[in-house]
Structures are given as structure tokens and as C-alpha cells.
Amino acid sequence: MRARREFRNRGDVEVAVLDALVDRAEEGMTVFEVRAAVDADIDDIETALAALKQDGLISVENGEDRVVILVDERVVPDPDAEQAADPGFLEALRDRLGL
């Protein structure tokens, strides 16, 4: 699943982190799980996580046995909303240009 459109006008690594966290919105992810899901350098992931936390798009919770990162519910798309499974050319171009 992908983050909502209004949150996709960020850097590539930030969007990749949001997308990974949206896929696991209920249970969250550890830093190691985020690192495994996002194809980027750990320093870039760390910078992305800091920016997302500062903007209030993610939160960090201490569980009993691990620390998890959770995505803010406003980033998660509405499952009832109709979404195209495969975006068309114009949709992909709009996303790439941040429109």
C-alpha cells in the first residue's frame, strides 16, 4: 500500500519509509525492519525518520520488548476509497513531479 497522495511530495527515501510503514500501520516496524524494507543508506533512512518525526507523520513507541515506529493515521489511505491498482502514465508523471 502507498501513503496518501498529499504525503508523496517528499524526498524519495521519506516516501519509501512512509510506504513501508503504511504497509504495517497496525503493528509498526522496528528500525531494522524499516532498513530492510527501504533500499537506501542507513544515514539517509535516519535523516528521513528524523524529518518525518519532526513533521508529525510518524511516532515512536516503546513496547515491552522492542521500540516500534508507527505511521500517523492521516498518512494511511482510506481502504474504502477506490484506488487504481496500477496508476496510469499521467498519474505516475504527476506523482513524480509532485503535482
N, C-alpha and C positions, 0 to 999 in steps of 0.2 A: 504494500500500500504506500502511497505517496502522501507527503504532507500537503495540506491545503494550498491552493494556488497563491494566496496572498502572502505565504511564507516562503515562497520559492525564489524570491528576488534577492537572495543572499549569495555568498560565496559557494562554490561547488562543494567544498568539504562540509560547510554548515548544512547545506541541503541534504547531503548524503547522510550526515548524522541524524538530522530530523527524520528522514525517510526510514532509517534503521529503527529509530525509537518509536515511530508511528506503528511499525510492524509489531512491536512488542509493547504497545501502550499500556496494557493492563499490568504486566509484571515488571516492566522496566528492564534495563540492561546494566551490567557492570561495565567499568571502563574497558576491561579486557574483551567483553563481548562487542562493545562498540568498535574497538580496534579491529577485531576480526571481521566485522561486517562492513567497515568503511575502508576502501582502498586508498589510504593516504598515510603520510608520515605521522608518527605519534605526536610530534611537535605541532603539526597542523591540526590534528584532532584535538589536542589540548587547547589550542588557540580558539578553535571553533566552539568547543564546550564552554570556554570562558565567556565568549561573546553571546552565546545562546542563553547562558545563565544570567548574564547581566541584563539581557533584554526580556527576561522572564519567560522564556519559551521552554526551559527545562528546569527541573528541580532535582535535588539530591537528597535521598532519604537513607538513613542508617537503619538497616534491618537487623535481625537477630544475629545473622552470620555473615552478612555482606552489605556493601554500600551499593545502592542502585540509582541509576539516573532515569528519571521519568519525564516524558514529554508533557507539556501543558495541554489540557483537553481542547483548547481552541485551535491547536495545530492539527488535530486528528480530524480527517474528513468525516462528514456525516454518512454512515453506512446506508442510510435510506435514500440519499441523493443519487440520482442516476449519473454514473461516470462511465466514460468510454474506456473500454479495456485497453485499446491501443489508440493513442492520440494520433490525429491526422497530422499531415505535414504542417499546416498553418498553426495548429495547436503547439506542436513541438517547436516551431520557429518563435512563437510568442513566448513560450517558456524560456527559451534560450536567450532571447533579447530582454527578458524581464518585463514584458508588457502585460 
